[in-house]
């Protein structure tokens, strides 16, 4: 099943540089996608947990290493 526009917007936001709301947005996207895209929803949930338990500087460094 295709991913709806709002879910794609949330997913795109999660791929932006991590900020204070990134984990909440990842959880929101996971909730929206869980019905039809279980693996993606699980990955987003795991990302949210990781962001909440990792020092912010480490998350920012990881992002920079992946996308720069």
C-alpha positions as CSV (number, residue, x, y, z in Angstrom):
1,X,0.0,0.0,0.0
2,X,1.4,3.5,-0.8
3,X,2.4,5.8,1.9
4,X,0.1,8.9,2.3
5,X,1.4,12.4,1.9
6,X,1.2,13.4,5.6
7,X,3.2,10.3,6.6
8,X,5.8,11.1,3.9
9,X,6.1,14.6,5.3
10,X,6.6,13.2,8.8
11,X,9.1,10.7,7.5
12,X,11.0,13.5,5.7
13,X,11.1,15.6,8.9
14,X,12.7,12.7,10.7
15,X,15.5,12.7,8.2
16,X,16.3,16.3,8.9
17,X,19.0,17.3,11.3
18,X,17.9,16.0,14.7
19,X,16.2,18.5,17.0
20,X,14.2,18.5,20.2
21,X,11.0,17.3,18.4
22,X,12.6,14.6,16.2
23,X,11.8,11.7,18.5
24,X,8.2,12.8,18.9
25,X,7.9,13.1,15.1
26,X,9.4,9.7,14.6
27,X,6.8,8.2,17.0
28,X,4.0,10.0,15.2
29,X,5.2,8.7,11.9
30,X,5.6,5.2,13.3
31,X,2.0,5.3,14.6
32,X,0.7,6.4,11.2
33,X,2.7,3.7,9.3
34,X,2.3,0.7,11.7
35,X,-0.8,-0.7,10.0
36,X,0.7,-1.2,6.5
37,X,4.4,-0.7,6.9
38,X,5.4,-2.6,10.0
39,X,9.2,-2.7,9.4
40,X,9.4,1.0,8.7
41,X,7.2,1.8,11.8
42,X,9.5,-0.4,13.9
43,X,12.6,1.4,12.6
44,X,11.1,4.8,13.4
45,X,10.1,3.7,16.9
46,X,13.7,2.4,17.4
47,X,15.0,5.7,16.2
48,X,12.8,7.6,18.6
49,X,14.0,5.5,21.5
50,X,17.6,6.0,20.5
51,X,17.2,9.7,20.2
52,X,15.6,9.9,23.7
53,X,18.4,7.8,25.3
54,X,21.4,9.3,23.4
55,X,23.1,12.6,24.3
56,X,22.0,15.2,21.8
57,X,25.6,15.9,20.6
58,X,26.1,12.2,19.8
59,X,22.9,12.1,17.7
60,X,24.0,15.3,15.9
61,X,27.5,13.8,15.2
62,X,25.9,10.5,13.9
63,X,23.6,12.5,11.6
64,X,26.5,14.6,10.3
65,X,28.6,11.4,9.7
66,X,25.8,9.8,7.7
67,X,24.6,12.7,5.6
68,X,27.5,15.0,5.1
